[in-house]
Amino acid sequence: MKIFLDFTPCNDCKTMMNQLSSPEMVFGDEKTRTDESSKFLRHLTYNHPEIIQAVMQEVPKQKKQEEFDFFK
């Protein structure tokens, strides 16, 4: 699934996006890429609520499964 987000990146976002797209990162080892990507996603999650709202609108809602009487 691809989601296109329209938001204004802050200075920290711009710095992290430049780091993530640098040749050292693109051709670097998987652990480093994973760590840096996680750091960027954490930044988006905690500092840009508009992104979380946009993602929540795009992700399909799951229906609550029927609970049987013996689970209540």
Backbone bond lengths (Angstrom), bond angles and torsions (degrees), N, CA, C in turn:
res aa  C-N    CA-C-N  psi(-1)  N-CA   C-N-CA  omega(-1)  CA-C   N-CA-C  phi
1 M - - - 1.436 - - 1.530 107.57 -
2 K 1.308 116.66 136.92 1.455 121.84 175.81 1.513 108.16 -117.12
3 I 1.320 114.79 135.36 1.452 121.17 176.71 1.521 107.13 -124.68
4 F 1.308 116.22 126.32 1.454 120.96 177.12 1.518 108.19 -98.27
5 L 1.325 115.95 122.92 1.449 121.11 -177.29 1.524 110.35 -108.35
6 D 1.286 114.88 136.06 1.454 120.80 177.32 1.524 107.21 -108.90
7 F 1.325 116.86 103.64 1.456 120.80 178.77 1.522 108.95 -148.51
8 T 1.298 115.26 162.40 1.461 120.96 179.34 1.524 107.90 -95.80
9 P 1.323 117.62 109.81 1.466 119.60 -178.60 1.528 111.58 -70.47
10 C 1.308 115.26 141.60 1.461 120.45 176.23 1.535 108.70 -81.47
11 N 1.309 116.52 178.40 1.473 120.66 -179.75 1.521 111.71 -60.93
12 D 1.353 117.04 -39.02 1.463 119.79 177.72 1.522 111.20 -63.38
13 C 1.334 116.87 -40.23 1.472 120.97 178.04 1.525 110.37 -61.04
14 K 1.322 115.57 -46.62 1.458 119.75 -178.06 1.526 110.89 -61.60
15 T 1.329 116.24 -41.94 1.463 120.44 179.04 1.518 110.70 -62.67
16 M 1.334 116.89 -46.55 1.465 120.56 -178.83 1.529 111.36 -66.70
17 M 1.333 117.68 -38.41 1.464 119.86 179.05 1.527 110.65 -65.53
18 N 1.336 116.98 -38.78 1.469 119.86 176.25 1.528 110.92 -64.15
19 Q 1.324 116.83 -40.65 1.467 120.12 178.12 1.521 111.13 -64.78
20 L 1.333 116.48 -42.34 1.467 120.18 -178.18 1.528 112.44 -67.43
21 S 1.318 117.08 -27.73 1.462 119.53 -178.81 1.528 113.10 -97.02
22 S 1.318 116.99 4.26 1.468 120.09 178.95 1.535 110.22 -71.48
23 P 1.328 117.94 151.70 1.474 120.97 179.57 1.534 112.74 -58.82
24 E 1.339 117.03 -34.35 1.467 119.43 178.76 1.527 110.86 -61.64
25 M 1.329 116.03 -38.09 1.464 119.97 -178.33 1.530 110.33 -78.30
26 V 1.319 117.15 -42.32 1.469 121.15 -177.82 1.525 110.40 -61.85
27 F 1.326 116.50 -41.47 1.462 120.22 -178.32 1.528 112.71 -100.07
28 G 1.326 116.66 8.44 1.459 121.06 -179.30 1.520 112.34 -78.83
29 D 1.322 115.09 -177.34 1.464 118.93 -178.61 1.531 110.34 -76.25
30 E 1.306 114.95 159.22 1.460 121.67 -172.96 1.526 112.59 -65.20
31 K 1.320 117.60 -38.05 1.469 120.35 -178.68 1.528 110.67 -62.93
32 T 1.315 117.49 -43.27 1.464 121.15 179.68 1.526 110.60 -63.69
33 R 1.329 116.95 -44.19 1.469 120.53 178.42 1.523 110.77 -61.94
34 T 1.310 116.54 -42.54 1.462 121.01 179.89 1.521 110.92 -63.76
35 D 1.313 117.27 -44.24 1.460 121.10 -179.97 1.532 111.65 -62.78
36 E 1.317 116.44 -45.36 1.466 120.22 -178.97 1.531 111.23 -68.78
37 S 1.323 117.67 -37.91 1.467 120.71 176.80 1.520 110.60 -64.28
38 S 1.321 116.05 -41.23 1.466 120.51 178.30 1.517 111.01 -62.76
39 K 1.324 116.56 -40.70 1.455 121.00 178.94 1.533 110.43 -62.20
40 F 1.331 116.09 -41.20 1.462 120.30 179.04 1.529 111.12 -66.44
41 L 1.323 117.00 -44.03 1.465 120.24 179.22 1.523 111.51 -64.59
42 R 1.330 116.99 -37.73 1.460 120.31 175.64 1.526 110.65 -62.00
43 H 1.324 115.91 -42.72 1.467 120.43 178.03 1.528 110.38 -59.67
44 L 1.330 116.65 -46.42 1.466 120.11 179.36 1.517 111.35 -61.73
45 T 1.313 116.29 -41.66 1.457 121.17 -177.34 1.525 112.16 -64.13
46 Y 1.311 116.71 -44.78 1.459 120.30 -174.45 1.522 114.19 -88.53
47 N 1.322 119.34 -21.26 1.464 120.61 -173.35 1.524 114.89 -114.12
48 H 1.322 118.26 -7.81 1.466 120.86 -177.49 1.535 110.12 -134.49
49 P 1.325 117.22 81.82 1.473 119.76 -178.14 1.528 113.26 -61.73
50 E 1.336 118.00 -24.56 1.469 119.83 179.97 1.528 111.16 -64.91
51 I 1.310 116.91 -28.09 1.467 120.49 178.36 1.526 110.01 -71.88
52 I 1.314 116.51 -43.96 1.468 120.38 178.93 1.524 110.05 -61.54
53 Q 1.318 117.47 -42.07 1.461 120.84 178.85 1.528 111.21 -63.43
54 A 1.328 117.46 -41.45 1.465 120.67 179.51 1.523 111.20 -65.59
55 V 1.322 116.92 -41.32 1.464 120.70 179.34 1.524 110.16 -65.47
56 M 1.332 117.03 -43.26 1.464 120.36 -179.52 1.529 111.76 -62.79
57 Q 1.315 117.42 -31.65 1.463 120.10 178.00 1.525 111.89 -72.39
58 E 1.334 116.86 -30.09 1.458 121.19 -176.67 1.524 113.61 -86.64
59 V 1.317 117.08 -28.77 1.462 120.86 -177.28 1.520 108.45 -75.19
60 P 1.334 117.08 130.84 1.463 118.90 -179.59 1.528 111.20 -64.96
61 K 1.298 115.15 141.32 1.462 121.22 179.50 1.529 109.49 -78.41
62 Q 1.320 116.05 139.36 1.457 120.24 176.86 1.520 109.05 -93.67
63 K 1.294 114.25 136.03 1.455 118.44 176.84 1.526 108.74 -76.51
64 K 1.304 115.18 143.12 1.453 119.87 177.87 1.530 107.76 -73.58
65 Q 1.324 114.61 129.43 1.462 118.32 -178.70 1.522 109.69 -72.26
66 E 1.315 113.58 148.82 1.455 119.57 -179.53 1.520 109.76 -64.33
67 E 1.328 116.21 131.40 1.458 120.42 177.67 1.522 108.24 -96.28
68 F 1.284 114.63 135.72 1.459 119.22 177.80 1.521 109.71 -81.74
69 D 1.335 116.67 158.50 1.460 122.44 -175.21 1.513 113.03 -55.50
70 F 1.334 117.97 -36.80 1.463 119.72 -176.64 1.527 113.08 -73.79
71 F 1.337 118.81 -7.33 1.460 121.72 174.57 1.521 112.37 -90.73
72 K 1.331 116.00 -12.71 1.468 119.98 -176.37 1.499 111.05 -85.53
